[in-house]
């Protein structure tokens, strides 16, 4: 079975999501941005979600985790929880 390792940042608006993505693209550290801004408890760990298989996350998340490019910040990805920036750090 395929697995992905990812980290994310969850915020409540697309505008905020885009703003944070710009900061990361400009050189800000993903983990630092997650700690300061993410409303998900994983923010305390730099947004780290660990490893998981298909179906463990909501479908919009799964789509990026198992089809998106590794090592790239994807988003905003809208889910029932809000807007995510998502980085797949590893996939096997």
C-alpha positions as CSV (number, residue, x, y, z in Angstrom):
1,X,0.0,0.0,0.0
2,X,1.2,3.5,-0.8
3,X,2.0,5.8,2.0
4,X,2.6,9.6,2.2
5,X,4.3,11.8,4.7
6,X,3.1,15.3,4.8
7,X,2.9,18.5,6.7
8,X,0.2,21.2,6.5
9,X,-0.9,24.6,7.7
10,X,-4.7,25.1,8.4
11,X,-6.2,28.6,8.3
12,X,-9.8,29.9,8.0
13,X,-9.5,31.9,4.7
14,X,-8.1,31.5,1.2
15,X,-6.6,35.0,1.5
16,X,-4.6,34.1,4.6
17,X,-3.5,30.8,3.0
18,X,-2.2,32.6,-0.1
19,X,-0.4,35.2,2.1
20,X,1.4,32.4,4.1
21,X,2.3,30.5,0.9
22,X,3.9,33.7,-0.4
23,X,6.0,34.0,2.8
24,X,7.2,30.3,2.4
25,X,8.0,30.8,-1.3
26,X,10.0,33.9,-0.3
27,X,12.1,31.8,2.1
28,X,10.1,31.6,5.4
29,X,10.5,28.2,7.1
30,X,7.3,26.0,6.7
31,X,7.5,24.7,10.2
32,X,7.9,28.2,11.8
33,X,4.9,29.5,9.7
34,X,2.8,26.4,10.8
35,X,3.7,27.0,14.5
36,X,2.7,30.6,14.3
37,X,-0.4,30.3,12.1
38,X,-2.0,26.9,11.9
39,X,-5.2,26.3,13.7
40,X,-4.6,22.5,13.6
41,X,-2.9,20.9,16.7
42,X,-0.2,19.6,14.3
43,X,1.0,23.2,14.1
44,X,2.8,22.7,17.3
45,X,4.9,20.1,15.5
46,X,5.6,22.3,12.5
47,X,2.5,21.0,10.8
48,X,3.8,17.4,10.6
49,X,1.1,14.9,10.0
50,X,3.4,11.9,9.9
51,X,2.8,9.0,7.5
52,X,-0.6,7.7,6.4
53,X,-2.2,5.7,3.7
54,X,-4.9,6.5,1.1
55,X,-8.3,7.3,2.7
56,X,-6.9,8.4,6.1
57,X,-7.4,12.0,5.2
58,X,-10.3,13.9,3.6
59,X,-10.6,13.3,-0.2
60,X,-9.2,16.8,-1.2
61,X,-6.2,16.1,0.9
62,X,-5.7,12.6,-0.4
63,X,-5.8,13.9,-4.0
64,X,-2.7,16.1,-3.3
65,X,-0.9,13.7,-1.0
66,X,-1.0,10.8,-3.5
67,X,-0.9,12.7,-6.8
68,X,0.8,16.0,-6.2
69,X,4.5,16.7,-6.6
70,X,6.7,15.9,-3.6
71,X,8.6,18.7,-1.9
72,X,6.3,21.5,-3.3
73,X,3.9,23.6,-1.2
74,X,0.4,23.0,-2.6
75,X,-2.6,25.1,-1.9
76,X,-4.8,26.6,-0.9
77,X,-6.6,23.3,-0.7
78,X,-10.1,23.8,0.6
79,X,-11.7,21.1,2.8
80,X,-14.5,21.0,5.4
81,X,-11.9,22.2,8.0
82,X,-10.8,25.3,6.1
83,X,-7.9,26.2,3.8
84,X,-4.7,24.2,3.8
85,X,-1.1,24.6,2.6
86,X,0.2,21.1,2.1
87,X,3.6,19.8,1.5
88,X,4.2,16.1,0.7
89,X,7.6,15.4,2.2
90,X,7.8,11.7,1.2
91,X,5.8,9.2,-0.7
92,X,6.3,5.4,-1.2
